[in-house]
Every structure is written in C-alpha cells, then in structure tokens.
C-alpha cells in the first residue's frame, strides 16, 4: 500500500520535532527555516529512493525500432534493472549489460558479426565527449528498414516525488 503524504506535512512535522516555526508553504518559500526543511526533505528523499528498487519507482519502457540502433533514455531514467531487456518481436532476451571491453570485442571482431542475438549497452555515442547524453544502444544494428521490432526494459525512475497538481 502506498501512502501519499505531502511535502508540506512532512516539513511541518519535522519543524514541530526540532522546534522551528511551521512553514505555511515549502516550495518557493525564502524563509531560512523553510529552505532548510525543504533541502533536508530533498536529501532524505533522494537517499531513500536510492536504497532499493522501490516498486512505485519501477517503470516498464516499451519502444519500437525506428531504423537506428541508438535510442534516448526516458527523461526520468535513474538506472536500468538488469535482466529485463527483451526483443519482443523475436521473444528473445537481450544480452547485457556489456562492459566496454565486451562491446568493442563484438563491434570490432568478425565473431561479433556472426550472431542474431541482440546485445545492449548504455553509452555516450561515438565522437561525443564526456558529459554528453547517455543513450541506449543495440547491437547488432537494427537496420534502416526495421521500424517494427518491439523492445522492452524496466528501469528505476528518479521521480520519487509527485506534484500534488498532477495526481489523479
């Protein structure tokens, strides 16, 4: 069971426990105590979210080939859940996570070309510098005409907090 508690309620409860004035708002409040409470809540939430793959943060991502082998990650992507990557068109599990050494072995040697089993890796595209956006890459290449293959994986979202205005 997921219990939704507002950030304001959490910060007000903490304020009561530590003996500071209860804030009437937290987001956008420039009062020093409210800012400290907000920062402490953000820090605690981030630490708690990173402790495990909480069920409420696990998301399934399904996408269809677009003729390329490089795909952007979802905007809320925090980390991949291993052994959840499948080529649903072929009903095959995809091999990964590949180390840089394994990736180069398969991409550079003839042995890597002699397979129909797909592999995956999270990496910065060739030619990009450090700090560039990390992408999801598939090998062997999907092929320019493949716009029907279906891929799926599960990942952990970094959206551990939800806006009260977007709740259903």
C-alpha positions as CSV (number, residue, x, y, z in Angstrom):
1,X,0.0,0.0,0.0
2,X,1.4,3.4,-1.0
3,X,0.5,6.2,1.4
4,X,0.8,9.7,-0.1
5,X,2.0,12.4,2.3
6,X,2.6,15.9,1.2
7,X,6.0,17.6,1.4
8,X,4.4,20.4,3.4
9,X,3.0,17.9,6.0
10,X,6.4,16.2,6.3
11,X,8.2,19.6,6.7
12,X,5.7,20.8,9.3
13,X,6.0,17.6,11.3
14,X,9.8,17.9,11.3
15,X,9.5,21.6,12.2
16,X,7.4,20.6,15.2
17,X,10.0,18.0,16.2
18,X,13.0,20.3,16.0
19,X,11.4,23.4,17.4
20,X,11.2,25.8,14.5
21,X,8.2,27.7,13.1
22,X,5.9,25.6,10.9
23,X,6.1,26.8,7.4
24,X,2.8,27.6,5.6
25,X,4.5,26.7,2.3
26,X,7.7,25.0,1.4
27,X,8.1,25.3,-2.4
28,X,9.3,28.8,-3.2
29,X,9.4,29.9,0.4
30,X,12.5,32.1,1.0
31,X,12.4,31.9,4.8
32,X,15.7,30.2,6.1
33,X,13.9,27.6,8.2
34,X,11.6,26.6,5.3
35,X,14.5,26.4,2.9
36,X,16.5,24.2,5.3
37,X,13.4,21.9,5.8
38,X,13.0,21.7,2.0
39,X,16.6,20.9,1.4
40,X,16.6,18.2,4.2
41,X,13.5,16.6,2.7
42,X,15.0,16.5,-0.8
43,X,18.2,15.0,0.6
44,X,16.3,12.4,2.6
45,X,14.0,11.5,-0.3
46,X,17.0,11.0,-2.7
47,X,18.8,8.8,-0.2
48,X,15.6,6.7,0.5
49,X,14.9,6.4,-3.2
50,X,18.4,5.1,-3.9
51,X,18.3,2.4,-1.2
52,X,16.3,-0.1,-3.3
53,X,14.3,-0.5,-6.5
54,X,11.0,0.5,-4.8
55,X,8.0,-0.9,-6.7
56,X,6.5,2.6,-7.0
57,X,9.6,3.7,-8.9
58,X,9.9,0.8,-11.3
59,X,8.7,1.6,-14.8
60,X,8.4,-0.5,-17.9
61,X,9.6,1.2,-21.1
62,X,8.4,-0.2,-24.4
63,X,9.6,1.2,-27.7
64,X,9.5,0.3,-31.4
65,X,12.6,0.3,-33.7
66,X,13.0,3.5,-35.8
67,X,15.7,2.2,-38.1
68,X,18.5,3.2,-35.8
69,X,20.4,1.4,-33.1
70,X,20.7,4.4,-30.6
71,X,17.7,5.4,-28.5
72,X,17.3,8.1,-25.9
73,X,16.5,7.1,-22.4
74,X,13.3,8.2,-20.7
75,X,13.6,11.6,-19.1
76,X,13.1,10.2,-15.6
77,X,15.6,7.3,-16.0
78,X,17.8,6.7,-13.0
79,X,19.1,3.1,-13.5
80,X,18.4,0.0,-15.6
81,X,17.0,-3.1,-14.0
82,X,19.2,-5.9,-15.3
83,X,17.7,-9.0,-17.0
84,X,14.5,-7.1,-18.0
85,X,15.6,-6.3,-21.6
86,X,13.7,-8.2,-24.3
87,X,13.3,-8.2,-28.1
88,X,9.6,-8.9,-28.0
89,X,9.4,-9.3,-31.8
90,X,11.7,-12.4,-31.6
91,X,10.8,-13.4,-28.0
92,X,14.5,-13.3,-27.1
93,X,16.2,-11.9,-24.0
94,X,18.9,-9.3,-24.9
95,X,22.4,-9.8,-23.6
96,X,23.8,-7.0,-21.5
97,X,25.0,-5.0,-19.7
98,X,28.1,-5.1,-21.8
99,X,31.4,-3.9,-20.5
100,X,33.4,-1.5,-22.7
101,X,35.7,-4.4,-23.5
102,X,32.9,-6.8,-24.5
103,X,31.2,-4.1,-26.6
104,X,34.4,-3.4,-28.5
105,X,35.0,-7.1,-29.0
106,X,31.6,-7.6,-30.5
107,X,31.7,-4.4,-32.6
108,X,35.3,-4.8,-33.8
109,X,35.9,-8.6,-34.5
110,X,34.3,-10.9,-37.0
111,X,33.0,-13.0,-34.1
112,X,30.7,-10.2,-33.2
113,X,29.1,-10.1,-36.6
114,X,28.1,-13.8,-36.6
115,X,25.2,-13.5,-34.3
116,X,21.5,-12.7,-34.5
117,X,21.2,-12.4,-30.7
118,X,20.9,-8.7,-29.7
119,X,23.1,-7.0,-27.1
120,X,22.7,-3.7,-25.4
121,X,24.7,-1.1,-23.6
122,X,24.3,2.3,-22.1
123,X,26.9,4.6,-23.6
124,X,27.8,8.0,-24.9
125,X,27.6,7.9,-28.8
126,X,30.9,7.6,-30.7
127,X,32.5,11.0,-31.3
128,X,30.8,12.7,-28.3
129,X,32.8,14.0,-25.4
130,X,32.5,13.3,-21.7
131,X,29.3,14.7,-20.2
132,X,27.2,14.1,-23.4
133,X,23.8,12.4,-23.1
134,X,24.0,8.7,-22.4
135,X,21.9,6.6,-24.8
136,X,20.6,3.0,-25.0
137,X,22.4,1.2,-27.9
138,X,21.6,-2.1,-29.6
139,X,23.9,-4.4,-31.4
140,X,23.7,-5.9,-34.0
141,X,22.4,-2.8,-35.7
142,X,18.6,-2.8,-36.1
143,X,18.8,-1.8,-39.7
144,X,17.5,1.2,-41.6
145,X,14.3,-0.5,-42.7
146,X,13.3,-2.0,-39.4
147,X,10.5,0.0,-37.9
148,X,8.5,-2.8,-36.4
149,X,10.8,-4.6,-33.9
150,X,9.5,-4.1,-30.3
151,X,11.9,-3.8,-27.4
152,X,11.1,-3.5,-23.7
153,X,13.0,-3.0,-20.5
154,X,12.3,-1.9,-16.9
155,X,14.1,0.9,-15.2
156,X,14.1,2.8,-11.9
157,X,12.7,6.3,-12.1
158,X,14.3,9.2,-10.4
159,X,10.8,10.7,-9.9
160,X,10.5,9.8,-6.2
161,X,8.2,12.7,-5.5
162,X,4.9,13.7,-7.3
163,X,3.4,17.1,-7.7
164,X,0.1,17.4,-6.0
165,X,-1.3,19.1,-9.1
166,X,-0.6,16.1,-11.3
167,X,-2.0,13.4,-9.0
168,X,-5.0,11.5,-10.4
